[in-house]
Amino acid sequence: MYTHSDIKATEKEKRNDMSFSRKRSFTFGAYGGVDRFTCGDEMRPESARGNILDNLDSPASESKPFLSANSNLRDTELFEIIEKLQGSRIDEQRCEFPLPLKSQILTLGGDLPLILPSKLGGYWIDPPLERLVGVSPTSSHYGLDSESYDIMERDREAKIYHEVFCSRYHHSFTAVDPSVGPLVLSVCLEEEENKLRVILRMKECSLHGVFSLSLFPNIPSAVELTKMLCDRVTVSKFEVVSYLKAPELITTFDEHRVSQNFKFGILYQKEGQFTEEDILGNNDESEEFKEFLSILGETIQLQGFTGFRGGLDVCHGQTGSEAVFTSFRGREIMFHVATKLPFTEGDPQQLQRKRHIGNDIVALVYQEGRTPFLSDVIKSHFLHCFLVVRRIQREEETDGAAYQVSVTARGDVPPFSPVVPDPPVFTDVKS
């Protein structure tokens, strides 16, 4: 038989469960989540349930219900406040053309630039607005030329140790120079070609050199070889590396910047689209846009795809059914095409799409029409560079489509190759 106290305890437990079921989960900065208190008892771990009930049955809660009508009202108000805060926080991440600028653009005639600078600055544009087909920040006008770029990744040179040294008898040496810092030197004798191959690694860079043995009366020392590569080195002695796993460590060091796989975002901007919501909300693809995608790569089915997937779902279809993929010089490239990523009704931010494209470093923007792209219209902590492409009509007859290209990047992104040509036009030559 149930006593009055048992019935009271059961009713109290039901009230507590009901109060928890009314709570909603909020995922700040995330893209979905599960509130365990809305999943029912069958999905609730018994241990967690026990701990919660233990807390609810504390002496302080015996005198009055855990959640009164007033506390329920306060909870409802709290969630409404959080929703408003979250909404305003998202609004702050949006970017729009200032209204006067928007109306001015819509009434202007003639050719418009592909990209307009941010109102707040902080981005460079190549070619600059002063001369749409003029001097770019990657040209000699700025004291730079195509040979002087600080290229972050030099794949071929980074792999020399693994491809050449590890398969041959070689020596590695270490030293600490008072001015240059730590040094790691690797020397390999290529007897069949009568050459010495040398790699000198420093904090600032790695230097690679090949010397003919005919230049030396005797095989030079490690110090002499080092000074031939870098005259700033003043160290007088090197220590021989005898650690058996040294080649593995050196290979890892040399190739830490080498990547065989890359992912890029692709945005589709139509005429009159000025905001992030406009651009991410496109679903249909014009024939011209499809033709552009075919230049970049092959449209593949994600289900069961075995190549580099770039974070896309290849099992359950949660990131769409198709994507664009290609391989280039031994590297696999996955394109996150906005129009092929899932579209969510009622979500103006399209977080399912921004989740992938917003986490890329570089995105391509394909423009249809004459509406410029604003440098910072897509808000993201990761996107640093946009390549904007617009199909144009050329005066001379060509077999393929012609595309005008412009680049914008954050101010802290250094110039990079290849140089945007003058004029910045590329032609798809049909074979």
C-alpha positions as CSV (number, residue, x, y, z in Angstrom):
1,M,0.0,0.0,0.0
2,Y,1.1,3.5,-0.7
3,T,1.2,6.0,2.2
4,H,0.3,9.6,1.9
5,S,4.0,10.5,2.0
6,D,4.8,8.1,-0.9
7,I,2.2,9.7,-3.1
8,K,3.4,13.1,-2.2
9,A,7.0,12.1,-3.2
10,T,5.8,10.6,-6.5
11,E,3.9,13.8,-7.4
12,K,6.9,15.9,-6.5
13,E,9.2,13.8,-8.7
14,K,6.8,14.2,-11.6
15,R,6.6,18.0,-11.1
16,N,10.4,18.1,-11.2
17,D,10.7,16.0,-14.3
18,M,8.1,18.3,-16.0
19,S,10.0,21.4,-15.0
20,F,13.2,20.1,-16.5
21,S,11.4,19.1,-19.7
22,R,10.5,22.7,-20.3
23,K,14.1,23.9,-20.3
24,R,15.7,24.5,-23.6
25,S,19.3,24.2,-24.7
26,F,21.2,27.1,-26.1
27,T,24.3,26.5,-28.2
28,F,26.4,29.7,-28.2
29,G,28.8,29.5,-31.1
30,A,27.9,25.9,-31.8
31,Y,25.8,24.3,-34.5
32,G,23.3,22.1,-32.8
33,G,23.2,20.2,-29.6
34,V,21.0,17.8,-27.5
35,D,19.3,18.7,-24.3
36,R,19.3,15.5,-22.3
37,F,16.4,16.6,-20.2
38,T,14.1,16.6,-23.2
39,C,14.9,13.0,-24.2
40,G,12.8,11.1,-21.7
41,D,13.8,8.6,-19.0
42,E,14.9,6.0,-21.4
43,M,17.8,8.3,-22.6
44,R,18.6,9.7,-19.2
45,P,21.5,7.9,-17.3
46,E,20.2,6.5,-14.0
47,S,23.3,7.8,-12.2
48,A,22.7,11.3,-13.3
49,R,19.0,11.0,-12.5
50,G,19.8,9.8,-9.0
51,N,22.2,12.7,-8.4
52,I,19.6,15.2,-9.5
53,L,16.9,13.7,-7.4
54,D,19.3,13.6,-4.4
55,N,19.7,17.3,-4.7
56,L,16.0,17.9,-5.1
57,D,15.3,15.9,-1.9
58,S,17.6,18.1,0.2
59,P,16.0,19.5,3.5
60,A,15.9,23.0,2.0
61,S,13.4,21.8,-0.6
62,E,11.1,19.9,1.8
63,S,9.3,23.0,3.0
64,K,8.2,24.2,-0.5
65,P,8.2,22.9,-4.1
66,F,11.5,23.1,-6.0
67,L,10.0,25.2,-8.8
68,S,7.1,27.5,-7.8
69,A,5.0,29.3,-10.3
70,N,7.0,32.4,-9.8
71,S,10.3,30.6,-10.4
72,N,8.9,29.1,-13.6
73,L,8.0,32.6,-14.7
74,R,11.5,33.8,-13.9
75,D,13.0,30.9,-15.9
76,T,10.8,31.7,-18.9
77,E,11.9,35.4,-18.7
78,L,15.5,34.3,-18.4
79,F,15.4,32.2,-21.6
80,E,13.7,35.0,-23.4
81,I,16.5,37.3,-22.4
82,I,19.1,34.8,-23.5
83,E,17.4,34.5,-26.8
84,K,17.4,38.2,-27.3
85,L,21.1,38.4,-26.3
86,Q,22.0,35.7,-28.7
87,G,20.0,37.3,-31.4
88,S,21.8,40.7,-30.9
89,R,25.1,38.9,-30.8
90,I,24.5,37.4,-34.2
91,D,23.3,40.7,-35.5
92,E,26.6,42.2,-34.5
93,Q,28.4,39.7,-36.7
94,R,26.4,40.7,-39.7
95,C,27.7,43.2,-42.3
96,E,25.7,45.2,-44.7
97,F,26.4,47.9,-47.3
98,P,25.6,51.3,-45.8
99,L,22.3,52.4,-47.3
100,P,23.6,55.4,-49.2
101,L,26.3,53.2,-50.8
102,K,23.8,50.6,-51.7
103,S,21.5,53.0,-53.5
104,Q,24.5,54.7,-55.2
105,I,25.7,51.3,-56.5
106,L,22.3,50.4,-57.9
107,T,22.1,53.7,-59.9
108,L,25.7,53.8,-61.2
109,G,26.4,52.9,-64.8
110,G,29.4,51.4,-66.5
111,D,31.7,48.8,-65.1
112,L,31.9,48.3,-61.3
113,P,34.8,46.8,-59.4
114,L,34.5,43.2,-58.3
115,I,35.3,44.1,-54.7
116,L,34.8,47.2,-52.5
117,P,36.8,47.9,-49.4
118,S,35.4,47.5,-45.9
119,K,34.1,50.6,-44.2
120,L,36.4,49.8,-41.3
121,G,39.4,49.0,-43.4
122,G,41.8,46.2,-42.6
123,Y,41.8,44.6,-46.0
124,W,43.9,45.0,-49.2
125,I,42.5,44.5,-52.6
126,D,44.4,43.4,-55.7
127,P,44.1,45.1,-58.2
128,P,43.4,48.3,-56.2
129,L,40.4,50.4,-57.0
130,E,42.5,53.3,-58.3
131,R,43.4,51.2,-61.3
132,L,41.3,48.2,-61.9
133,V,43.9,46.7,-64.2
134,G,46.9,48.6,-62.8
135,V,49.6,48.1,-60.2
136,S,48.8,45.5,-57.5
137,P,50.3,45.0,-54.0
138,T,52.1,42.0,-55.4
139,S,54.0,43.9,-58.1
140,S,57.4,45.6,-58.3
141,H,55.7,49.0,-57.7
142,Y,55.5,48.0,-54.0
143,G,59.1,46.8,-53.9
144,L,58.2,43.2,-54.5
145,D,58.4,40.9,-57.5
146,S,57.3,37.3,-58.1
147,E,60.7,36.0,-56.8
148,S,60.6,37.7,-53.5
149,Y,57.5,36.2,-51.9
150,D,57.7,34.7,-48.5
151,I,56.0,31.5,-49.5
152,M,54.9,29.8,-46.4
153,E,55.0,26.3,-47.9
154,R,57.8,25.1,-50.1
155,D,56.7,21.5,-50.6
156,R,59.4,20.4,-53.0
157,E,62.3,21.6,-50.8
158,A,60.6,20.4,-47.6
159,K,60.6,16.9,-49.0
160,I,64.2,16.8,-50.1
161,Y,65.5,15.2,-46.9
162,H,62.9,12.5,-46.9
163,E,63.2,11.8,-50.7
164,V,67.0,12.1,-51.0
165,F,68.8,11.9,-47.7
166,C,66.9,9.1,-45.9
167,S,67.6,6.6,-48.7
168,R,71.3,7.3,-48.6
169,Y,74.1,7.3,-46.1
170,H,74.3,10.8,-44.6
171,H,75.2,12.6,-41.4
172,S,73.4,15.2,-39.3
173,F,75.0,17.7,-37.0
174,T,73.7,20.2,-34.4
175,A,75.1,23.4,-32.9
176,V,73.9,26.6,-31.2
177,D,75.1,29.8,-32.7
178,P,75.3,32.8,-30.4
179,S,73.6,35.1,-33.0
180,V,71.6,32.8,-35.3
181,G,70.4,30.3,-32.7
182,P,70.0,26.5,-32.9
183,L,71.3,24.8,-36.1
184,V,70.6,21.4,-37.6
185,L,72.8,20.5,-40.6
186,S,72.4,17.4,-42.8
187,V,75.1,16.4,-45.3
188,C,74.7,13.7,-48.0
189,L,77.5,12.5,-50.4
190,E,76.1,11.7,-53.8
191,E,79.1,9.8,-55.1
192,E,77.6,8.9,-58.5
193,E,77.2,12.6,-59.3
194,N,80.3,13.7,-57.4
195,K,78.2,16.2,-55.3
196,L,77.6,17.2,-51.8
197,R,74.0,17.9,-50.9
198,V,73.5,20.1,-47.7
199,I,70.4,21.3,-45.7
200,L,70.9,23.9,-43.0
201,R,67.9,24.5,-40.7
202,M,67.6,27.7,-38.7
203,K,64.8,29.3,-36.8
204,E,64.0,31.7,-39.6
205,C,64.3,29.3,-42.5
206,S,65.9,26.3,-44.0
207,L,68.6,26.6,-46.7
208,H,69.4,23.9,-49.3
209,G,72.5,23.7,-51.4
210,V,74.3,21.3,-53.8
211,F,78.1,21.6,-54.2
212,S,80.3,19.9,-56.7
213,L,83.2,18.0,-55.0
214,S,85.6,19.3,-57.7
215,L,85.4,22.7,-56.0
216,F,87.2,21.4,-52.9
217,P,90.7,19.9,-52.6
218,N,89.3,18.0,-49.5
219,I,85.8,17.4,-48.3
220,P,84.8,20.5,-46.3
221,S,83.9,20.4,-42.7
222,A,80.4,20.9,-41.3
223,V,81.4,24.5,-40.2
224,E,82.7,25.3,-43.7
225,L,79.6,24.0,-45.4
226,T,77.4,26.0,-43.0
227,K,79.2,29.2,-43.7
228,M,78.9,28.7,-47.4
229,L,75.1,28.6,-47.0
230,C,74.9,31.4,-44.4
231,D,77.7,33.8,-43.7
232,R,76.1,35.0,-40.5
233,V,76.9,31.8,-38.7
234,T,79.9,32.2,-36.4
235,V,79.8,28.8,-34.6
236,S,83.1,27.0,-34.6
237,K,82.0,23.4,-33.8
238,F,79.2,21.0,-34.6
239,E,78.2,17.9,-32.7
240,V,77.4,14.7,-34.6
241,V,73.8,13.4,-34.2
242,S,73.9,9.7,-33.2
243,Y,70.2,9.2,-32.2
244,L,68.8,6.3,-34.2
245,K,65.4,8.0,-34.7
246,A,66.9,11.3,-35.7
247,P,65.8,10.9,-39.4
248,E,62.1,10.6,-38.3
249,L,62.3,13.7,-36.2
250,I,64.1,15.7,-38.9
251,T,61.6,14.6,-41.5
252,T,58.7,15.7,-39.3
253,F,60.3,19.0,-38.8
254,D,61.0,19.6,-42.5
255,E,57.5,18.6,-43.6
256,H,55.4,20.1,-40.8
257,R,54.0,22.7,-43.2
258,V,53.4,20.3,-46.1
259,S,49.8,19.3,-46.7
260,Q,48.5,17.0,-49.3
261,N,44.9,18.0,-48.8
262,F,43.1,21.4,-49.0
263,K,39.6,22.7,-48.7
264,F,38.1,25.9,-50.0
265,G,34.7,27.6,-49.8
266,I,32.7,28.6,-52.9
267,L,30.1,31.4,-52.6
268,Y,27.5,32.3,-55.2
269,Q,26.6,36.0,-55.4
270,K,23.8,37.2,-57.6
271,E,22.9,40.6,-58.9
272,G,21.7,42.9,-56.1
273,Q,23.0,40.7,-53.2
274,F,24.8,42.8,-50.6
275,T,24.6,40.8,-47.4
276,E,25.8,37.6,-45.9
277,E,22.3,36.3,-45.6
278,D,21.6,37.0,-49.3
279,I,24.7,35.2,-50.5
280,L,24.4,32.1,-48.2
281,G,20.6,31.9,-49.0
282,N,21.1,31.0,-52.7
283,N,19.9,27.5,-53.6
284,D,19.6,27.4,-57.4
285,E,22.6,27.3,-59.7
286,S,22.7,29.0,-63.1
287,E,24.3,27.3,-66.1
288,E,27.2,29.8,-66.0
289,F,27.8,28.9,-62.4
290,K,27.7,25.2,-63.1
291,E,30.2,25.8,-66.0
292,F,32.5,27.6,-63.6
293,L,32.3,24.7,-61.1
294,S,33.2,22.3,-63.8
295,I,36.4,24.2,-64.4
296,L,37.4,23.8,-60.7
297,G,36.7,20.1,-60.5
298,E,34.3,17.2,-60.8
299,T,30.9,17.1,-59.1
300,I,31.0,14.0,-57.0
301,Q,28.4,12.1,-54.9
302,L,29.4,12.3,-51.2
303,Q,27.8,9.0,-50.2
304,G,30.6,6.5,-50.1
305,F,33.2,8.9,-51.3
306,T,36.7,7.6,-50.4
307,G,38.9,10.7,-51.2
308,F,39.7,13.7,-49.0
309,R,36.3,14.8,-47.7
310,G,37.2,18.1,-46.2
311,G,35.0,17.6,-43.2
312,L,31.9,16.7,-45.2
313,D,29.7,13.7,-44.3
314,V,30.2,10.8,-46.7
315,C,28.0,8.3,-44.7
316,H,24.7,9.9,-43.6
317,G,24.1,12.8,-46.0
318,Q,24.1,15.4,-43.3
319,T,26.1,17.8,-45.4
320,G,24.3,17.4,-48.7
321,S,24.6,14.8,-51.4
322,E,27.1,16.5,-53.8
323,A,30.4,18.4,-53.7
324,V,33.1,19.5,-56.1
325,F,36.4,17.7,-55.8
326,T,39.7,17.7,-57.8
327,S,43.3,16.6,-57.5
328,F,46.1,18.8,-58.6
329,R,49.8,17.8,-58.7
330,G,49.3,15.0,-56.1
331,R,47.1,17.1,-53.8
332,E,43.4,16.5,-53.1
333,I,41.1,19.5,-53.0
334,M,37.5,19.6,-51.7
335,F,35.4,22.6,-52.4
336,H,32.6,23.5,-49.9
337,V,30.0,24.9,-52.4
338,A,27.4,26.9,-50.5
339,T,24.6,25.9,-52.9
340,K,25.3,22.2,-52.4
341,L,25.4,22.4,-48.5
342,P,22.1,21.9,-46.6
343,F,19.6,24.8,-46.6
344,T,17.7,25.3,-43.4
345,E,14.2,26.9,-43.7
346,G,13.7,29.8,-41.2
347,D,17.4,30.2,-40.6
348,P,18.6,33.5,-42.2
349,Q,22.1,32.9,-41.1
350,Q,22.3,29.4,-42.7
351,L,24.6,28.1,-40.0
352,Q,24.8,24.7,-41.6
353,R,26.5,26.3,-44.6
354,K,28.5,28.8,-42.7
355,R,29.7,26.0,-40.4
356,H,31.9,24.7,-43.2
357,I,32.7,27.8,-45.3
358,G,33.3,30.0,-42.3
359,N,36.0,27.5,-41.1
360,D,37.9,27.7,-44.4
361,I,40.8,30.0,-44.8
362,V,40.2,30.9,-48.5
363,A,36.9,31.2,-50.3
364,L,36.0,31.8,-54.0
365,V,33.1,34.1,-54.8
366,Y,31.4,33.7,-58.2
367,Q,29.6,36.8,-59.2
368,E,26.6,37.0,-61.6
369,G,25.9,40.7,-62.4
370,R,27.6,43.8,-61.4
371,T,27.1,43.9,-57.7
372,P,30.5,44.3,-55.9
373,F,31.6,42.0,-53.0
374,L,32.4,43.8,-49.7
375,S,35.6,42.6,-48.2
376,D,34.2,41.8,-44.8
377,V,30.6,40.9,-45.7
378,I,31.2,37.3,-44.5
379,K,32.0,37.3,-40.9
380,S,34.4,34.6,-39.8
381,H,37.4,34.2,-37.6
382,F,39.0,31.9,-40.1
383,L,38.3,33.3,-43.5
384,H,41.3,35.5,-44.4
385,C,41.2,35.7,-48.2
386,F,38.5,35.9,-51.0
387,L,39.1,35.3,-54.7
388,V,36.2,37.0,-56.5
389,V,35.5,35.9,-60.1
390,R,33.1,37.5,-62.6
391,R,32.4,36.2,-66.1
392,I,32.9,38.9,-68.7
393,Q,32.4,39.4,-72.4
394,R,35.7,40.0,-74.3
395,E,35.9,42.0,-77.6
396,E,38.0,39.4,-79.3
397,E,36.7,36.0,-80.3
398,T,37.7,33.2,-77.9
399,D,36.8,29.6,-77.7
400,G,36.3,29.6,-74.0
401,A,34.7,31.8,-71.3
402,A,36.7,34.8,-69.9
403,Y,36.8,35.6,-66.2
404,Q,37.9,38.7,-64.4
405,V,39.6,38.1,-61.1
406,S,40.2,40.2,-58.0
407,V,41.6,39.3,-54.6
408,T,41.0,40.7,-51.2
409,A,42.7,39.6,-48.0
410,R,43.1,40.8,-44.4
411,G,45.8,43.4,-43.9
412,D,48.0,40.9,-42.0
413,V,48.0,38.5,-44.9
414,P,51.3,38.9,-46.8
415,P,51.4,39.1,-50.6
416,F,51.4,35.7,-52.2
417,S,51.9,34.3,-55.7
418,P,50.9,33.9,-58.4
419,V,50.8,37.6,-59.3
420,V,47.4,38.8,-60.6
421,P,48.0,39.6,-64.3
422,D,47.4,43.0,-65.9
423,P,44.7,42.9,-67.1
424,P,43.4,40.5,-64.4
425,V,41.5,38.3,-66.9
426,F,41.7,34.5,-67.4
427,T,40.3,32.5,-70.3
428,D,39.0,28.9,-70.1
429,V,40.6,27.5,-73.2
430,K,38.6,24.6,-74.5
431,S,40.7,21.6,-75.6
